[in-house]
């Protein structure tokens, strides 16, 4: 799947000792790397802090996470994992994770559920019908793909609206 993401997921990690003393000291860190590499950069940032005894940190900002929310104290391993998924799958993964919950969003779950991207649920239903059914030529103009889509999305599928009018479709399991 081609990723059209414009911004690499990043986190701004701040030194809390400096922050509590009225000094802004922190660093933007590329989140699309191993948790160990992120932790090493956090330790480097703390080591260069103007506050003595700097040990504590928090995520004070982030970008490139496609609308997903991170807490100040998000687990760095989870941040790294999320960033990797977003880099690989883009907006579709973020919308899937938002729907099922970050704690339940896995690569395997996404790959199993993801059906693709369409202009509308009705377009998805029409393509599914043509791919999986034999529709007699004399009946094809009588099919209401909008109603077929409504039925599909009641139980079997869910969708999420993306940028630019995209509709991402996922199978429920």
N, C-alpha and C positions, 0 to 999 in steps of 0.2 A: 504494500500500500504506500503510495507516495504521500509524504508529509508536506503540507503547504505552510507549516508553522513559520512565522516570521521572527519570533523571539525565542531564544534558547531559555529554558526555565532557569531562573536564578533566584537566589535568596540573599537578602541583606541581613547579615548577622551582626548584632551590636554587642559590645562589651557592657555588661550591666554595672560593673564597678564604676566605669567612666560615666555612664549614663546617670547613675545615682548622684554623681558629683557635678552634674550639669555640663558634661563634656560629651559631645557626639563622637564616638569612636567605633568604627565598624568596617565591614568590607562586603562588597557584592561577591558572591561565590557562584560559579556555574554549578547548578544542581544535577546536571547530567553527567555525573561521575560517581565513583564508588563512595560509599558512606565513609570509608577510611580516609579517602582523599579529602572529602569535605571536612571531616573532623580535624585532619592535619592543618587545613587552612584556617579553621576556627582557632586552633591552638596557636598558630602563627599570629593571627590577629590579636588574640589575648596577650601574647608575648610582647607585642609592640604597643600595648595600651599605656596611656599616660597615667592610669590609676595603678597604684601599688596593689599587689595581690589579686590581680584580675583572674578570676576563675569561671565566673558565671556569664552566660550569654543568652540571647534570645533572638528569634527571627522577628525583625521589625518591619520587613517589607519583602515582597516577592513579585516576580513578573514572569510571564510566559507559561503560566499554569492553566491557561484556557478557562478561566472563571472558577476553578476549584479553589477552595479556601484552605489555607494552612493556619495552624495555631502558632502562637509565639514559641511554644515548646514542642513542636511537632518532632517526632522521632526522625533523626537524620537518615536512618536506613529507609524509612518510608518515603521521605522527601526524594531521596536518590531513586528509589523504585518508581515513584510517580513521574519524575522527570524523564526517566528512561522510556516509560510507556508513552508519554506525550511526545517525545522526540520520535519514537517509532510509529505511532498511530495517529498523532495529532488530535484535532478537535473531537473526533469520533470517540476516542478512548476517554477523554475528559467528560463528555456527555454521558457515556456509559457509566463511568465511576460516580458521577453526580446522581444518576438514577438509582443505581444499586447500593451506593454508599462506598466511600473510600475503603472502609475496613473489609468490604466483600469483593472489591474490584480486583480481579487477578488477570494475568495475561491469558491463562487458559480459558477462563470464563468469558473474557472479551472475544477471543478468537472463535470460541464455540457459538457465541450469541450473535456476533456481527454478521449481518446479511448484506450490507452495502449502503450505498448512497443514491438517493433518487431526488427528483424534483417535488414529489408528493407521495403520500401513502397510496393514493389511487394509481399512480404510475408503477409503484412497487407491486401492487395487487395485479395489475394488468400483465406485467412481465412474468410474475409468478404463475398466473393462469396460463399464459401461452407456453411457458416452459414445462408445466406439469400436467396439463389437461389436453384432451383432444376436443376442440371446440368445432362443431360442424359449421361449415361456411355460412349456411343459411341462418344460423343463430347468433353469429358473432356480434351483430349490431344491436342485439337485444340485451347484452350483458352490461350491467351498471357496475363498473369497476369501483366507483366510489362506495357503493353499498357493500361490495365484496370486501373492500379494504376495511370498512367499519367492522365487519364481522371478524376479519383476521386479527384486527388490533384490539378486540375485546379480550381475547384469551391467549392467542398464540404469539403475538408480536407486540413490541412497543417501539416508539420512535422518539427522536429528539431533533428539534430544529437547530440547525447550525447556521453559520455565517453564509450570507449570500443566497438564502433560500434553499439551502441543502436540507434534506431530510435523511437522517441516519436511521436505519432500521435494524432492530435487534430481535432475535428469536427468544422467547421465554422458554425456560426449561424447568 
